[in-house]
């Protein structure tokens, strides 16, 4: 990963996709686009994507983001456990013998250390049972009240979460409604521009056909004027200029002959 000094860190409020070049050119109108379900359009889209992927150079999109840290995985106990897993050593379960009370027998019957260990195990079991009795007494005395208080907290939490969920859904609906309204507005504008473009094309075609017809009629009238020796230089300066050029070119050609 590149050093922080060489990476363009995202600005405050900047989303990840905004780091892509020309991201603003990507747009869609799913609420009004009726061609998304067409197989022909889908094949054309897939073809364009395949062409782009052929020249696409992968980049590290997470280079500008800091590495995530997990302090609780860096403790001594977790590091020891990771080392055990890496070494493929079996997992050591709970040592239940530590909680069993057994009477030393045989050679251990005369061992003071063995009796001391058994005594400590018995004392630990007695303390454990005493704590169990205390917990049962507390449960019998305060269990109902504690459960009622816990239920009240749960209901209040449920109400808060339900309210937040309702607000988020309402916000989502507002966003979707606004998007749909924007898309419909853009769609109407696009359709208006498309109709206007089609009308311009029709008008241009009609104008071109009219120009062709007028040029054909002008050529016919000029031909008739030449056949009848009618001088139209004063009403058709363009024709007069072209006629003088032809006369001059013919004269130059005869001189060269």
C-alpha positions, 0 to 999 in steps of 0.5 A: 500500500502506498504511503499516506503522503502519496495517497489522495485522502478522501475529503470530508463528506466525499463518497468512495465512488466520487474518487473515480474519474468522470463519475459524474458522466454515469447517470441513469433514469430507471423510473422512465427507462423502458429499454432495460428489459430488452434482450437486445439492449442487454446484449449491447450493454454486455458487449460494451462492458466486455470491450471496456474490461478488455482495456480496463486497468485495475486499481486499488480503490481502497488505497485512500482508506486507512487500514482497520485496526483490531486492538482486541486481537492484539492481546497476549491471549489472542496472539497465543491462540493464533500461534496455536492455530498456526501450529495446528495444535489441538484445542485445550478444553476446560480442565474439569478435574480442577472442580472435582473433589476426590479423596487421595488413595493409595500412596497419595493417602499419606501425602499432605500435598494431595490432601491439601489440594483435595481440601482446596477443591472441597472448599471451592465447591462449597463456596460455589454451592454457597454462591448458587444458594445466594443467587437462588435467594436473590432470584426468589426475592428480586427476580420478578421485579428485575424481570419487570424492570428488564421488560420495561427497558426492552419495550422502551428500546423496542419503541425507540428502534421502531420509531427510528425504523419508521423514520428511516422508511419515511426518509427512504420513501421521500428520497424515492419519490423525489428521485421518481419525480426528478426522473419523470421531469427529466423524461418529459424534457427528454421526450420534448427535446426528442420531438423537437429534434424530429420536427427539425429533421422533418423541417430540414428535409422539407426545406431541402426538397424545396431547395432542390425543386427551386434549383430545378425550376431555376435551371429550367427557366434559365434554359428557356431564356437561353433558347429564346435569347432573353436577357435575364442578367438584371434579374439573375445576377448570379446567372449573369456572372456565371455566363460571363465566366463561361464566355471568358473561358471559351474566349481564352480557349479559342486564343490558345487554339 
